[in-house]
């Protein structure tokens, strides 16, 4: 899965890839992983995509990361126009 975390609406964005979205988002929220998301308080899951293989997920993650901030925001708005934290809908 490819996912995007944010600290606030239109705020700092982090794009990642994982095989276990619920666990990974929990780690971001709990601050277990010290790094970018911890430093910038990116604790809201605002976008995710399912992929059949990790290989296709990694390719898609690279595409998203290579895109502009504007494209990332547009992508988020297609799935989540109100920038709600989608984590609660997964658990």
N, C-alpha and C positions, 0 to 999 in steps of 0.2 A: 504494500500500500504506500501511496505517496500522500503526504499530509502537509498542511501549512498551519503553523501556530502564530498567534499575534498577541501583543500585549494590550492593545486597545483597537477600536475601529480606526482604520487607516493608519495604524501605528507601525511599530517594528514587526517585520515578518521573518519567519524561519521556515524553510522548506526541508523536509526530511523524508526518509524512506524506512519502512519497518515491516516485519512479518507479523507483528503483534501490536496493533494500533492501540488497544485499550491499555496494555501494559506500558507502552512507550509514552503515551500522553500522560498517564499517571506519573511516570518518572519525571516528566517536564513539570507537571503541576506541583509535585512534592519537592522539587529542587534537588532530586537525587543526582542528576547528571549536572556536574559543574561545567559550564560552558556558555555558549551564546544565549540559549534560552533562559538560563539562570541569570546571567548578567543583565539581560534586558527584560526580564519578567514576562516572557512570552508563554503564557499559561492557558490561552484560549485556543482550542481546536476550531479553526474557522473553515477548513476545507480538507477533504480527503477523496482519494480515488482508489478503487480496487483494481488490482491487476492479476492476471492469471499466473504470472511468474515473477520472481524477484528481478530477473533480468529486464523484463519490460518495465517494471516499476523504477528501476535505477535509470533506465533510458529516459523515462518520463520525468523523473526528478531532475535530471541534468537539463532537459528542455525547459522546465519551469525556472530553474535557477539561472539559466542563460537569458531568460526573458527579462524585460524591463519591469520595474516596480508597477507601472501602470497596467501591464498585462497580468501580473499576479493579482492585483486588486480586481480587475475585470473577471478573472477566473473565480475568485472568491465570491463575487457578487452573483455569478451564475448559479451557484449552489446555496449561497447563504447571504442574501442581500442585506439582512439586518445584523450580520456579523455576530450571531449568537454563538455561544460555546457549544459545539456539537457533541462534546464528550458525554454529556448527560443522556443524549439519545442513544449512545452506544452501550451504556452499562445497564 
